[in-house]
Amino acid sequence: MTENLPSDFAATLTGSAPPHAWPAPLAALWWLARNATESADATWARAHALVQDASGPDAAWVHAHLHRIEGDSGNARYWYDRAGRPVFHGSLAEERSALIAALSRAG
């Protein structure tokens, strides 16, 4: 993994699942960070399932990020709108790091 993750988040990656108390958007990001040990499709699907029905701007931002990963820019734009955020133009790794940092602070 080439991302710079907050150390407290990275330390949880040795577990078999994200911490139970984490909100769905942060847990979804945890599954994405685990894609080195599982198939990328499986981790994407697991992350998407977590935020699919979750509400709020954090879930919408993660949802937008997932659709960027998928290559569906139109759907991603819809979710950025729902999150109240501009479309992210940096790399996926940069956005994921920004998401993890923002959601780790909020939690």
Helices and strands as residue ranges (DSSP letters): H 7-12, H 24-33, G 34-36, H 40-52, H 57-70, H 73-83, H 92-106
